[in-house]
Amino acid sequence: MNTEWCAFLKEHEFLVGISIDGPQELHDRYRRSNSGNGTLQK
């Protein structure tokens, strides 16, 4: 991501989200699949 990309996204009204996984223990505690397993390794 650089200044040009930021300007383009702003001009065209894109919404951008950022996800940070963190350590596997925390990630898998809060992000579970339908079967109840952690999702970090997906």
CHARMM internal coordinates of N, CA and C (Angstrom, degrees):
IC EDIT
DIST 1 N 1 CA 1.4419
DIST 1 CA 1 C 1.5195
ANGL 1 N 1 CA 1 C 106.66
DIST 1 C 2 N 1.3257
ANGL 1 CA 1 C 2 N 114.87
DIHE 1 N 1 CA 1 C 2 N 125.48
DIST 2 N 2 CA 1.4605
ANGL 1 C 2 N 2 CA 119.76
DIHE 1 CA 1 C 2 N 2 CA 177.00
DIST 2 CA 2 C 1.5295
ANGL 2 N 2 CA 2 C 108.93
DIHE 1 C 2 N 2 CA 2 C -130.54
DIST 2 C 3 N 1.3110
ANGL 2 CA 2 C 3 N 116.31
DIHE 2 N 2 CA 2 C 3 N -178.86
DIST 3 N 3 CA 1.4618
ANGL 2 C 3 N 3 CA 121.14
DIHE 2 CA 2 C 3 N 3 CA -175.93
DIST 3 CA 3 C 1.5180
ANGL 3 N 3 CA 3 C 112.14
DIHE 2 C 3 N 3 CA 3 C -59.29
DIST 3 C 4 N 1.3284
ANGL 3 CA 3 C 4 N 117.24
DIHE 3 N 3 CA 3 C 4 N -40.02
DIST 4 N 4 CA 1.4651
ANGL 3 C 4 N 4 CA 120.46
DIHE 3 CA 3 C 4 N 4 CA -178.85
DIST 4 CA 4 C 1.5278
ANGL 4 N 4 CA 4 C 111.04
DIHE 3 C 4 N 4 CA 4 C -64.44
DIST 4 C 5 N 1.3336
ANGL 4 CA 4 C 5 N 116.45
DIHE 4 N 4 CA 4 C 5 N -43.95
DIST 5 N 5 CA 1.4690
ANGL 4 C 5 N 5 CA 119.73
DIHE 4 CA 4 C 5 N 5 CA 178.53
DIST 5 CA 5 C 1.5261
ANGL 5 N 5 CA 5 C 110.37
DIHE 4 C 5 N 5 CA 5 C -63.65
DIST 5 C 6 N 1.3082
ANGL 5 CA 5 C 6 N 117.45
DIHE 5 N 5 CA 5 C 6 N -42.31
DIST 6 N 6 CA 1.4684
ANGL 5 C 6 N 6 CA 120.55
DIHE 5 CA 5 C 6 N 6 CA 178.60
DIST 6 CA 6 C 1.5228
ANGL 6 N 6 CA 6 C 111.09
DIHE 5 C 6 N 6 CA 6 C -59.89
DIST 6 C 7 N 1.3161
ANGL 6 CA 6 C 7 N 117.21
DIHE 6 N 6 CA 6 C 7 N -43.02
DIST 7 N 7 CA 1.4671
ANGL 6 C 7 N 7 CA 121.37
DIHE 6 CA 6 C 7 N 7 CA 179.05
DIST 7 CA 7 C 1.5256
ANGL 7 N 7 CA 7 C 110.55
DIHE 6 C 7 N 7 CA 7 C -64.01
DIST 7 C 8 N 1.3299
ANGL 7 CA 7 C 8 N 117.29
DIHE 7 N 7 CA 7 C 8 N -43.08
DIST 8 N 8 CA 1.4660
ANGL 7 C 8 N 8 CA 121.56
DIHE 7 CA 7 C 8 N 8 CA 179.02
DIST 8 CA 8 C 1.5285
ANGL 8 N 8 CA 8 C 110.47
DIHE 7 C 8 N 8 CA 8 C -60.98
DIST 8 C 9 N 1.3232
ANGL 8 CA 8 C 9 N 116.38
DIHE 8 N 8 CA 8 C 9 N -48.65
DIST 9 N 9 CA 1.4623
ANGL 8 C 9 N 9 CA 120.41
DIHE 8 CA 8 C 9 N 9 CA -178.47
DIST 9 CA 9 C 1.5236
ANGL 9 N 9 CA 9 C 111.32
DIHE 8 C 9 N 9 CA 9 C -62.78
DIST 9 C 10 N 1.3186
ANGL 9 CA 9 C 10 N 116.71
DIHE 9 N 9 CA 9 C 10 N -40.34
DIST 10 N 10 CA 1.4639
ANGL 9 C 10 N 10 CA 120.59
DIHE 9 CA 9 C 10 N 10 CA 178.44
DIST 10 CA 10 C 1.5251
ANGL 10 N 10 CA 10 C 110.89
DIHE 9 C 10 N 10 CA 10 C -65.77
DIST 10 C 11 N 1.3232
ANGL 10 CA 10 C 11 N 116.53
DIHE 10 N 10 CA 10 C 11 N -45.44
DIST 11 N 11 CA 1.4676
ANGL 10 C 11 N 11 CA 121.48
DIHE 10 CA 10 C 11 N 11 CA -178.98
DIST 11 CA 11 C 1.5236
ANGL 11 N 11 CA 11 C 111.56
DIHE 10 C 11 N 11 CA 11 C -59.32
DIST 11 C 12 N 1.3209
ANGL 11 CA 11 C 12 N 116.95
DIHE 11 N 11 CA 11 C 12 N -37.18
DIST 12 N 12 CA 1.4665
ANGL 11 C 12 N 12 CA 121.54
DIHE 11 CA 11 C 12 N 12 CA -176.83
DIST 12 CA 12 C 1.5271
ANGL 12 N 12 CA 12 C 112.82
DIHE 11 C 12 N 12 CA 12 C -98.63
DIST 12 C 13 N 1.3292
ANGL 12 CA 12 C 13 N 115.72
DIHE 12 N 12 CA 12 C 13 N 12.68
DIST 13 N 13 CA 1.4634
ANGL 12 C 13 N 13 CA 123.83
DIHE 12 CA 12 C 13 N 13 CA 173.71
DIST 13 CA 13 C 1.5302
ANGL 13 N 13 CA 13 C 113.71
DIHE 12 C 13 N 13 CA 13 C 56.31
DIST 13 C 14 N 1.3368
ANGL 13 CA 13 C 14 N 116.00
DIHE 13 N 13 CA 13 C 14 N 40.35
DIST 14 N 14 CA 1.4602
ANGL 13 C 14 N 14 CA 120.44
DIHE 13 CA 13 C 14 N 14 CA 173.40
DIST 14 CA 14 C 1.5241
ANGL 14 N 14 CA 14 C 108.80
DIHE 13 C 14 N 14 CA 14 C -73.88
DIST 14 C 15 N 1.3142
ANGL 14 CA 14 C 15 N 116.41
DIHE 14 N 14 CA 14 C 15 N 148.50
DIST 15 N 15 CA 1.4580
ANGL 14 C 15 N 15 CA 122.21
DIHE 14 CA 14 C 15 N 15 CA 170.18
DIST 15 CA 15 C 1.5205
ANGL 15 N 15 CA 15 C 106.92
DIHE 14 C 15 N 15 CA 15 C -107.00
DIST 15 C 16 N 1.3114
ANGL 15 CA 15 C 16 N 117.15
DIHE 15 N 15 CA 15 C 16 N 129.17
DIST 16 N 16 CA 1.4585
ANGL 15 C 16 N 16 CA 121.82
DIHE 15 CA 15 C 16 N 16 CA -175.94
DIST 16 CA 16 C 1.5244
ANGL 16 N 16 CA 16 C 108.84
DIHE 15 C 16 N 16 CA 16 C -120.15
DIST 16 C 17 N 1.3320
ANGL 16 CA 16 C 17 N 115.89
DIHE 16 N 16 CA 16 C 17 N 131.98
DIST 17 N 17 CA 1.4615
ANGL 16 C 17 N 17 CA 121.43
DIHE 16 CA 16 C 17 N 17 CA 176.18
DIST 17 CA 17 C 1.5150
ANGL 17 N 17 CA 17 C 109.82
DIHE 16 C 17 N 17 CA 17 C -116.78
DIST 17 C 18 N 1.3049
ANGL 17 CA 17 C 18 N 115.94
DIHE 17 N 17 CA 17 C 18 N 150.82
DIST 18 N 18 CA 1.4578
ANGL 17 C 18 N 18 CA 121.49
DIHE 17 CA 17 C 18 N 18 CA 178.57
DIST 18 CA 18 C 1.5204
ANGL 18 N 18 CA 18 C 107.92
DIHE 17 C 18 N 18 CA 18 C -122.98
DIST 18 C 19 N 1.3146
ANGL 18 CA 18 C 19 N 115.51
DIHE 18 N 18 CA 18 C 19 N 132.55
DIST 19 N 19 CA 1.4598
ANGL 18 C 19 N 19 CA 121.01
DIHE 18 CA 18 C 19 N 19 CA 177.92
DIST 19 CA 19 C 1.5229
ANGL 19 N 19 CA 19 C 108.96
DIHE 18 C 19 N 19 CA 19 C -120.03
DIST 19 C 20 N 1.3149
ANGL 19 CA 19 C 20 N 115.88
DIHE 19 N 19 CA 19 C 20 N 128.72
DIST 20 N 20 CA 1.4608
ANGL 19 C 20 N 20 CA 121.06
DIHE 19 CA 19 C 20 N 20 CA 178.24
DIST 20 CA 20 C 1.5237
ANGL 20 N 20 CA 20 C 107.22
DIHE 19 C 20 N 20 CA 20 C -115.81
DIST 20 C 21 N 1.3371
ANGL 20 CA 20 C 21 N 116.60
DIHE 20 N 20 CA 20 C 21 N 120.27
DIST 21 N 21 CA 1.4564
ANGL 20 C 21 N 21 CA 120.86
DIHE 20 CA 20 C 21 N 21 CA -173.10
DIST 21 CA 21 C 1.5202
ANGL 21 N 21 CA 21 C 114.13
DIHE 20 C 21 N 21 CA 21 C -72.22
DIST 21 C 22 N 1.3054
ANGL 21 CA 21 C 22 N 118.76
DIHE 21 N 21 CA 21 C 22 N -37.73
DIST 22 N 22 CA 1.4561
ANGL 21 C 22 N 22 CA 121.35
DIHE 21 CA 21 C 22 N 22 CA -176.82
DIST 22 CA 22 C 1.5196
ANGL 22 N 22 CA 22 C 111.60
DIHE 21 C 22 N 22 CA 22 C 72.63
DIST 22 C 23 N 1.3400
ANGL 22 CA 22 C 23 N 116.83
DIHE 22 N 22 CA 22 C 23 N -170.57
DIST 23 N 23 CA 1.4595
ANGL 22 C 23 N 23 CA 119.73
DIHE 22 CA 22 C 23 N 23 CA -179.57
DIST 23 CA 23 C 1.5337
ANGL 23 N 23 CA 23 C 110.91
DIHE 22 C 23 N 23 CA 23 C -66.57
DIST 23 C 24 N 1.3154
ANGL 23 CA 23 C 24 N 116.85
DIHE 23 N 23 CA 23 C 24 N 151.67
DIST 24 N 24 CA 1.4666
ANGL 23 C 24 N 24 CA 121.24
DIHE 23 CA 23 C 24 N 24 CA -175.60
DIST 24 CA 24 C 1.5273
ANGL 24 N 24 CA 24 C 112.20
DIHE 23 C 24 N 24 CA 24 C -54.93
DIST 24 C 25 N 1.3157
ANGL 24 CA 24 C 25 N 117.93
DIHE 24 N 24 CA 24 C 25 N -41.59
DIST 25 N 25 CA 1.4672
ANGL 24 C 25 N 25 CA 120.68
DIHE 24 CA 24 C 25 N 25 CA -177.77
DIST 25 CA 25 C 1.5307
ANGL 25 N 25 CA 25 C 111.53
DIHE 24 C 25 N 25 CA 25 C -57.62
DIST 25 C 26 N 1.3292
ANGL 25 CA 25 C 26 N 117.33
DIHE 25 N 25 CA 25 C 26 N -46.01
DIST 26 N 26 CA 1.4660
ANGL 25 C 26 N 26 CA 120.66
DIHE 25 CA 25 C 26 N 26 CA 179.81
DIST 26 CA 26 C 1.5210
ANGL 26 N 26 CA 26 C 111.73
DIHE 25 C 26 N 26 CA 26 C -72.94
DIST 26 C 27 N 1.3165
ANGL 26 CA 26 C 27 N 116.42
DIHE 26 N 26 CA 26 C 27 N -42.47
DIST 27 N 27 CA 1.4625
ANGL 26 C 27 N 27 CA 120.64
DIHE 26 CA 26 C 27 N 27 CA 179.77
DIST 27 CA 27 C 1.5249
ANGL 27 N 27 CA 27 C 110.48
DIHE 26 C 27 N 27 CA 27 C -56.65
DIST 27 C 28 N 1.3370
ANGL 27 CA 27 C 28 N 115.67
DIHE 27 N 27 CA 27 C 28 N -53.11
DIST 28 N 28 CA 1.4620
ANGL 27 C 28 N 28 CA 119.98
DIHE 27 CA 27 C 28 N 28 CA -175.48
DIST 28 CA 28 C 1.5283
ANGL 28 N 28 CA 28 C 112.56
DIHE 27 C 28 N 28 CA 28 C -68.98
DIST 28 C 29 N 1.3141
ANGL 28 CA 28 C 29 N 118.05
DIHE 28 N 28 CA 28 C 29 N -23.56
DIST 29 N 29 CA 1.4687
ANGL 28 C 29 N 29 CA 120.39
DIHE 28 CA 28 C 29 N 29 CA 177.52
DIST 29 CA 29 C 1.5278
ANGL 29 N 29 CA 29 C 110.76
DIHE 28 C 29 N 29 CA 29 C -65.77
DIST 29 C 30 N 1.3330
ANGL 29 CA 29 C 30 N 116.81
DIHE 29 N 29 CA 29 C 30 N -37.07
DIST 30 N 30 CA 1.4643
ANGL 29 C 30 N 30 CA 120.81
DIHE 29 CA 29 C 30 N 30 CA -174.29
DIST 30 CA 30 C 1.5235
ANGL 30 N 30 CA 30 C 114.45
DIHE 29 C 30 N 30 CA 30 C -105.97
DIST 30 C 31 N 1.3181
ANGL 30 CA 30 C 31 N 117.49
DIHE 30 N 30 CA 30 C 31 N -13.44
DIST 31 N 31 CA 1.4692
ANGL 30 C 31 N 31 CA 120.57
DIHE 30 CA 30 C 31 N 31 CA -179.31
DIST 31 CA 31 C 1.5164
ANGL 31 N 31 CA 31 C 108.87
DIHE 30 C 31 N 31 CA 31 C -122.36
DIST 31 C 32 N 1.3130
ANGL 31 CA 31 C 32 N 114.87
DIHE 31 N 31 CA 31 C 32 N 101.74
DIST 32 N 32 CA 1.4574
ANGL 31 C 32 N 32 CA 121.82
DIHE 31 CA 31 C 32 N 32 CA -176.98
DIST 32 CA 32 C 1.5205
ANGL 32 N 32 CA 32 C 110.20
DIHE 31 C 32 N 32 CA 32 C -115.75
DIST 32 C 33 N 1.3278
ANGL 32 CA 32 C 33 N 115.26
DIHE 32 N 32 CA 32 C 33 N 148.14
DIST 33 N 33 CA 1.4599
ANGL 32 C 33 N 33 CA 120.75
DIHE 32 CA 32 C 33 N 33 CA 174.77
DIST 33 CA 33 C 1.5311
ANGL 33 N 33 CA 33 C 108.48
DIHE 32 C 33 N 33 CA 33 C -79.27
DIST 33 C 34 N 1.3237
ANGL 33 CA 33 C 34 N 117.19
DIHE 33 N 33 CA 33 C 34 N 174.53
DIST 34 N 34 CA 1.4656
ANGL 33 C 34 N 34 CA 121.15
DIHE 33 CA 33 C 34 N 34 CA 177.93
DIST 34 CA 34 C 1.5237
ANGL 34 N 34 CA 34 C 111.70
DIHE 33 C 34 N 34 CA 34 C -59.25
DIST 34 C 35 N 1.3306
ANGL 34 CA 34 C 35 N 116.93
DIHE 34 N 34 CA 34 C 35 N -28.61
DIST 35 N 35 CA 1.4691
ANGL 34 C 35 N 35 CA 120.70
DIHE 34 CA 34 C 35 N 35 CA 179.97
DIST 35 CA 35 C 1.5307
ANGL 35 N 35 CA 35 C 112.05
DIHE 34 C 35 N 35 CA 35 C -85.36
DIST 35 C 36 N 1.3307
ANGL 35 CA 35 C 36 N 118.28
DIHE 35 N 35 CA 35 C 36 N -1.48
DIST 36 N 36 CA 1.4545
ANGL 35 C 36 N 36 CA 121.88
DIHE 35 CA 35 C 36 N 36 CA 176.68
DIST 36 CA 36 C 1.5111
ANGL 36 N 36 CA 36 C 115.18
DIHE 35 C 36 N 36 CA 36 C 92.26
DIST 36 C 37 N 1.3260
ANGL 36 CA 36 C 37 N 117.46
DIHE 36 N 36 CA 36 C 37 N 2.61
DIST 37 N 37 CA 1.4592
ANGL 36 C 37 N 37 CA 121.16
DIHE 36 CA 36 C 37 N 37 CA 179.17
DIST 37 CA 37 C 1.5241
ANGL 37 N 37 CA 37 C 110.78
DIHE 36 C 37 N 37 CA 37 C -86.44
DIST 37 C 38 N 1.3413
ANGL 37 CA 37 C 38 N 116.52
DIHE 37 N 37 CA 37 C 38 N 155.76
DIST 38 N 38 CA 1.4581
ANGL 37 C 38 N 38 CA 120.91
DIHE 37 CA 37 C 38 N 38 CA 174.34
DIST 38 CA 38 C 1.5224
ANGL 38 N 38 CA 38 C 110.46
DIHE 37 C 38 N 38 CA 38 C -65.23
DIST 38 C 39 N 1.3291
ANGL 38 CA 38 C 39 N 116.95
DIHE 38 N 38 CA 38 C 39 N 157.51
DIST 39 N 39 CA 1.4707
ANGL 38 C 39 N 39 CA 120.94
DIHE 38 CA 38 C 39 N 39 CA -173.74
DIST 39 CA 39 C 1.5244
ANGL 39 N 39 CA 39 C 114.80
DIHE 38 C 39 N 39 CA 39 C -114.21
DIST 39 C 40 N 1.3366
ANGL 39 CA 39 C 40 N 119.04
DIHE 39 N 39 CA 39 C 40 N 2.29
DIST 40 N 40 CA 1.4643
ANGL 39 C 40 N 40 CA 119.62
DIHE 39 CA 39 C 40 N 40 CA -175.12
DIST 40 CA 40 C 1.5232
ANGL 40 N 40 CA 40 C 112.31
DIHE 39 C 40 N 40 CA 40 C -59.25
DIST 40 C 41 N 1.3091
ANGL 40 CA 40 C 41 N 118.32
DIHE 40 N 40 CA 40 C 41 N -40.83
DIST 41 N 41 CA 1.4612
ANGL 40 C 41 N 41 CA 121.60
DIHE 40 CA 40 C 41 N 41 CA -175.37
DIST 41 CA 41 C 1.5253
ANGL 41 N 41 CA 41 C 113.59
DIHE 40 C 41 N 41 CA 41 C -76.07
DIST 41 C 42 N 1.3317
ANGL 41 CA 41 C 42 N 119.41
DIHE 41 N 41 CA 41 C 42 N -4.45
DIST 42 N 42 CA 1.4755
ANGL 41 C 42 N 42 CA 121.44
DIHE 41 CA 41 C 42 N 42 CA -179.03
DIST 42 CA 42 C 1.4895
ANGL 42 N 42 CA 42 C 111.25
DIHE 41 C 42 N 42 CA 42 C -70.40
END
COOR INIT
IC SEED 1 N 1 CA 1 C
IC BUILD
